[in-house]
């Protein structure tokens, strides 16, 4: 037994040696402060600011192929390129992975300089006194004067898509979502204070702009908001309580727990409060603004519609006669496959039941019959169709309301919607006069969003120091090779123990497959009766139990890519909880 322990001791010693020697350019250990006249170099991995308690880090973060942003993130072990980013300086203009640097000038200005020596980002500050840049334990990056402590600039005043506890959102600020899960550039969704002092969520693309939270069909006071407080400030505390000057408040379900929290507007347009106990745990959604994700504007793009099923999540699909522009980006929507005409003799109308398109109508016309509404739309060449429903908030019910549409945006299918949409289509299209539901389209996630830098840089000449470093790196590689051999030695010894674990895993998979096959052949109620505790004597909510069973089976799907994310699971459960 002495030999294996000797090898283990040798392995640890070698790894320690590697950690010390593998950074020949490294300077002193990272600190929380950058002094004037100093710089953080993108090529030095140790050029990172770390807050005093080690909670936050600030440095260069990869956002694409040879593309970097100066960023603040939670200090997490082994997060690589998937760290919890909370702030970015240059999200829409990444810098090169060579020769770029962040410099604090004696003049008091903080500059982010690209490899081509162009200034990509700056604080545009000046001071006669000595200054320093400091990363605080609350995640705030401050530039201030040493004498008197006057703050020249701070990251809390320029948020990206995330708020931290006690970080205020004021009338001059806004949160802007990222473009996608891996594309950190500015997206189309914003959280901000409107001119009427109300905190709102807006979809703001180059083509269209619309508010979707709070519900625009509600009067301000019906939505629990007030317009009479012009201070326009909102924030949440470390215990999980959110307060806004327009009287909107909420309390996290885990209120009072000492956990890490962030409030973030996600790339899908939903505003969510996340929490976790420590950096080794995953973020959990503890609150979200939109329990019905299909009500978020622009999520499926023009000429398409959104369909939300609790057991499988949200799907986008094109309307009949349209095709997707890009299956990897549904915000682009769909384009027509058929030639459109303005002649009333060659057009007809296709009915889609329980489908709503919010906004973008020429007006609303009360007490219009279907024929009157059809004639109205047919007279307007650019009318895409018309919505017909029999109720409107704050107006008399049981009379038809006509909404001729100038654009087909914010579409969603819901079996509970009390209206229909009639699409204008050519008579020769071959489409039937009634269409119940459009098949869900499959989202193709194979396309990677990579930030490309279209810039040219001059090459520097090689020198003797660089060659010496390369030879040193080769020597380190040899040491690493012997370290790997030792690791394999211990893995082979433990191979027999893995066999038993694999048998347990196979047994779990067999049980899941059996349960799924049983639900296909038998009624869901009979399957639930088999697994429910008999002590309940049938006293449980069958609909909620069915959702729980479906969520459980999806979470243990044999195909890991088909398993729902934690965010989707929370949406499924919240949707069921709020359903009547």
Secondary structure, 3 states (H helix, E strand, C coil): CHHHHHHHHHHHHHHHHHHHHCCCCCCCCCCCEEECCCEEECCCCCCCEECCCCCEEEEEEEEECCEEEEEEEECCCCCCCCCCEEEECCCCCCEECCCCEEEECCCCCEEEECCCCCEEEECCCCCCCCEEEEECCCCCEEEEECCCCCEEEEHHHCCCCEEECCCCEECCCEEEEECCCCCCCEEEEEEEECCCCCEEEEEECCCCEEEEECCCCCCHHHHCCCCCCCCCEEEECCCCEEEECCCCEEECCCCCCCCEEEEEECCCCCEEEEEECCCCCCCEEEEECCCCHHHCCCCCCCCEEEEEECCCEEEEEECCCEEECCCCCHHHCEEECCCCCCCHHHEEEEEEECEEECCCECCCEECCCHHHHHHHHHHCCCCCEEEEECCCCCCCCCCCEEEEECCCCCEEECCCCCEEEEEEEEHHHCCCCEECCCCCCCCCCCCCCCCCCCCCCCCCCCCHHHHHHHHHHHHHHHHHHHHHHHHHHHHHHCHHHHHHHHHHHHHHHHHHHHHHHHHHHCCHHHHHHHHCCHHHCCCCCHHHHHHHHHHHHHHCCCCHHHCCCHHHHHHHHHHHHHCC
